[in-house]
């Protein structure tokens, strides 16, 4: 941190944060598609996950 008490933004930080958000969203979509594919009645959300886990 700078001794003057303010923060600076690095372009690399912004780009890597954006890439991290996109990777996380992609993982979420993949996981949701897998859960929907396993569930016989195509339920969505936590109920489908719990039904397939039990």
N, CA and C atoms as a LAMMPS dump frame, in Angstrom:
ITEM: TIMESTEP
0
ITEM: NUMBER OF ATOMS
162
ITEM: BOX BOUNDS ff ff ff
-5.0000000000000000e+02 5.0000000000000000e+02
-5.0000000000000000e+02 5.0000000000000000e+02
-5.0000000000000000e+02 5.0000000000000000e+02
ITEM: ATOMS id mol type element x y z
1 1 1 N 0.848 -1.183 0
2 1 2 C 0 0 0
3 1 3 C 0.887 1.237 0
4 2 1 N 0.391 2.232 -0.621
5 2 2 C 1.132 3.469 -0.755
6 2 3 C 1.13 4.23 0.569
7 3 1 N 2.2 4.942 0.853
8 3 2 C 2.289 5.679 2.11
9 3 3 C 1.357 6.885 2.147
10 4 1 N 0.84 7.309 0.988
11 4 2 C -0.05 8.466 0.946
12 4 3 C -1.465 8.103 1.381
13 5 1 N -1.791 6.821 1.482
14 5 2 C -3.098 6.418 1.975
15 5 3 C -4.139 6.177 0.898
16 6 1 N -3.764 6.133 -0.354
17 6 2 C -4.731 5.832 -1.401
18 6 3 C -4.286 4.573 -2.134
19 7 1 N -5.215 3.978 -2.838
20 7 2 C -4.93 2.738 -3.556
21 7 3 C -4.907 2.991 -5.049
22 8 1 N -4.156 2.182 -5.728
23 8 2 C -4.105 2.275 -7.179
24 8 3 C -4.701 0.996 -7.769
25 9 1 N -5.223 1.106 -8.968
26 9 2 C -5.811 -0.029 -9.671
27 9 3 C -4.856 -0.433 -10.782
28 10 1 N -4.551 -1.702 -10.794
29 10 2 C -3.692 -2.244 -11.827
30 10 3 C -4.584 -2.913 -12.873
31 11 1 N -4.276 -2.741 -14.135
32 11 2 C -5.078 -3.339 -15.207
33 11 3 C -5.086 -4.856 -15.083
34 12 1 N -3.976 -5.434 -14.682
35 12 2 C -3.917 -6.884 -14.5
36 12 3 C -4.918 -7.362 -13.455
37 13 1 N -5.08 -6.613 -12.374
38 13 2 C -6.05 -6.977 -11.347
39 13 3 C -7.47 -7.01 -11.914
40 14 1 N -7.809 -6.016 -12.683
41 14 2 C -9.149 -5.936 -13.263
42 14 3 C -9.378 -7.099 -14.23
43 15 1 N -8.425 -7.351 -15.094
44 15 2 C -8.569 -8.434 -16.068
45 15 3 C -8.638 -9.797 -15.39
46 16 1 N -7.795 -10.039 -14.42
47 16 2 C -7.804 -11.334 -13.736
48 16 3 C -9.067 -11.517 -12.906
49 17 1 N -9.577 -10.446 -12.312
50 17 2 C -10.854 -10.545 -11.595
51 17 3 C -11.99 -10.871 -12.558
52 18 1 N -11.985 -10.248 -13.71
53 18 2 C -13.02 -10.529 -14.712
54 18 3 C -12.934 -11.978 -15.188
55 19 1 N -11.727 -12.44 -15.455
56 19 2 C -11.548 -13.828 -15.888
57 19 3 C -12.007 -14.786 -14.791
58 20 1 N -11.716 -14.471 -13.546
59 20 2 C -12.154 -15.306 -12.425
60 20 3 C -13.663 -15.377 -12.314
61 21 1 N -14.324 -14.254 -12.547
62 21 2 C -15.786 -14.233 -12.517
63 21 3 C -16.346 -15.1 -13.645
64 22 1 N -15.772 -14.985 -14.826
65 22 2 C -16.269 -15.772 -15.959
66 22 3 C -16.031 -17.272 -15.753
67 23 1 N -14.893 -17.643 -15.203
68 23 2 C -14.617 -19.057 -14.928
69 23 3 C -15.584 -19.582 -13.868
70 24 1 N -15.815 -18.8 -12.839
71 24 2 C -16.763 -19.204 -11.795
72 24 3 C -18.172 -19.358 -12.336
73 25 1 N -18.595 -18.445 -13.186
74 25 2 C -19.926 -18.53 -13.786
75 25 3 C -20.02 -19.742 -14.712
76 26 1 N -18.95 -20.017 -15.453
77 26 2 C -18.933 -21.193 -16.311
78 26 3 C -19.032 -22.485 -15.51
79 27 1 N -18.335 -22.545 -14.377
80 27 2 C -18.425 -23.725 -13.506
81 27 3 C -19.836 -23.881 -12.967
82 28 1 N -20.463 -22.779 -12.596
83 28 2 C -21.843 -22.829 -12.113
84 28 3 C -22.775 -23.363 -13.195
85 29 1 N -22.633 -22.847 -14.415
86 29 2 C -23.502 -23.311 -15.513
87 29 3 C -23.283 -24.786 -15.812
88 30 1 N -22.036 -25.227 -15.795
89 30 2 C -21.727 -26.634 -16.037
90 30 3 C -22.33 -27.512 -14.953
91 31 1 N -22.164 -27.123 -13.707
92 31 2 C -22.721 -27.884 -12.597
93 31 3 C -24.243 -27.929 -12.679
94 32 1 N -24.872 -26.809 -13.005
95 32 2 C -26.331 -26.773 -13.128
96 32 3 C -26.802 -27.677 -14.268
97 33 1 N -26.07 -27.709 -15.378
98 33 2 C -26.443 -28.57 -16.503
99 33 3 C -26.306 -30.04 -16.129
100 34 1 N -25.276 -30.372 -15.38
101 34 2 C -25.097 -31.755 -14.945
102 34 3 C -26.229 -32.17 -14.018
103 35 1 N -26.583 -31.304 -13.08
104 35 2 C -27.672 -31.616 -12.151
105 35 3 C -28.978 -31.773 -12.909
106 36 1 N -29.243 -30.89 -13.867
107 36 2 C -30.473 -31.007 -14.664
108 36 3 C -30.467 -32.278 -15.506
109 37 1 N -29.308 -32.69 -15.994
110 37 2 C -29.215 -33.896 -16.805
111 37 3 C -29.439 -35.164 -16
112 38 1 N -29.036 -35.165 -14.736
113 38 2 C -29.19 -36.338 -13.88
114 38 3 C -30.623 -36.459 -13.383
115 39 1 N -31.23 -35.33 -13.099
116 39 2 C -32.561 -35.327 -12.492
117 39 3 C -33.604 -35.844 -13.486
118 40 1 N -34.365 -36.872 -13.118
119 40 2 C -35.313 -37.461 -14.056
120 40 3 C -36.475 -36.549 -14.433
121 41 1 N -36.928 -35.709 -13.526
122 41 2 C -38.071 -34.857 -13.838
123 41 3 C -37.68 -33.415 -14.11
124 42 1 N -36.402 -33.187 -14.332
125 42 2 C -35.868 -31.882 -14.732
126 42 3 C -36.18 -30.766 -13.736
127 43 1 N -36.165 -31.114 -12.438
128 43 2 C -36.307 -30.072 -11.431
129 43 3 C -35.066 -29.196 -11.439
130 44 1 N -35.191 -28.003 -10.919
131 44 2 C -34.062 -27.087 -10.877
132 44 3 C -33.689 -26.775 -9.438
133 45 1 N -32.48 -26.366 -9.267
134 45 2 C -32.025 -25.831 -8
135 45 3 C -31.631 -26.887 -6.987
136 46 1 N -31.723 -26.489 -5.734
137 46 2 C -31.264 -27.318 -4.636
138 46 3 C -32.106 -28.584 -4.489
139 47 1 N -33.388 -28.512 -4.78
140 47 2 C -34.244 -29.689 -4.668
141 47 3 C -33.772 -30.79 -5.61
142 48 1 N -33.388 -30.455 -6.809
143 48 2 C -32.886 -31.447 -7.762
144 48 3 C -31.572 -32.038 -7.275
145 49 1 N -30.701 -31.199 -6.749
146 49 2 C -29.426 -31.689 -6.251
147 49 3 C -29.626 -32.656 -5.096
148 50 1 N -30.496 -32.305 -4.178
149 50 2 C -30.756 -33.174 -3.04
150 50 3 C -31.414 -34.471 -3.445
151 51 1 N -32.316 -34.423 -4.4
152 51 2 C -32.98 -35.641 -4.872
153 51 3 C -31.994 -36.587 -5.526
154 52 1 N -31.028 -36.056 -6.27
155 52 2 C -30.059 -36.927 -6.927
156 52 3 C -29.017 -37.44 -5.952
157 53 1 N -28.761 -36.705 -4.881
158 53 2 C -27.754 -37.115 -3.909
159 53 3 C -28.28 -38.225 -3.001
160 54 1 N -29.571 -38.289 -2.81
161 54 2 C -30.15 -39.27 -1.861
162 54 3 C -30.524 -40.544 -2.548
